[in-house]
């Protein structure tokens, strides 16, 4: 399990908005090793995420600047009572 704490951010474009967190490069070594052994499109990695008592599955995506992009579903934000700018703790399990 990989534990990450950081701000919840919002990315907006013409098609809508996405809540996300950044998995910093400093903790991404294990993820990159897993991705090398389990290649998927765009370098994505399947993960199970837990924020508070809410668990869901998604994929994380490598960023050019290092680290990974972790999308957080709107339903998860609502149920966890979190919004953009909040410091959020998330546990990631690589699948």
N, C-alpha and C positions, 0 to 999 in steps of 0.2 A: 504494500500500500504506500502511496505517495501522498503526503499531507502538504497542502498549499494554502497559504493565507494571503489575500490581496484584495484590492478594490474591485468591485463589480463595475464594469464599464458598459457603455451603450455605443454601438456602431449603427449609423443611420445612412441609408441611401434612398433612391427613388422607389425601391421595392419594399421598404419597411425598415424595421430596426431589429437588432439582435443584441441581447445581453450576453456578455462574455467576461471571462477572466483570462489572464495570461499566466501560463505555467512558466516560471522563469527558467532561463537557460541553466542556472546553477543546479537545479533539481531535475533537469531533463536527460541526464546521461542514461539512466535506467530506461527511460522511454525510448530514446534513440536506439539503444541496444535491442529492445523488444521489437521496434519497427524494422530493424535490419533482419531479424529472424522471421518476421511475419509481415512481409511486404503487402501493402494495400495502396489503392489509388491516392495520388497526391501526397503520399507519405503519412496518411492518416493512421491513427491508432484507435482501436475500439477500447472504450473504458466504461467502467461502472463508477458513477460519482455519487457521493453522499454529502449533502449539506443539511446540517441539523439532523432530523430523522427522515429526510426525504432522499430516496435513492432512485436513480434513473440511469439509463445507458445512452451513450452518445459516442461520437468520435472526436478526437482532438486532432488539430492540424498544425504542422510545423510552420513557424514564421521565419521570414527571411532574416530578421534581426536576431534569431535564436529563440529558444523557448517554444511554447505551443499555445495555440488559440483554443480555448475551451468554451464552446457555446453553452449558455445556461437558459433552459426553456423558460418562457414567460410563466407557465403554470408553476414551475419550481420556485420562481421568484415570488409569486403570489402566496404560495403555500408556506414558504419560509419567512415571508414578511421582509424580504430584502429588496433594495432598489439601487440604482446607479449611485456610486460613490460610497456605498457601505463596504466595510472591511468584512470579507467572507472567508470562512474556513471550509475547505473542501477536501475530502479524501478521495483519491483516485485509485482504482484497482484496474490494472492492465488486463485485458481479455485476450 
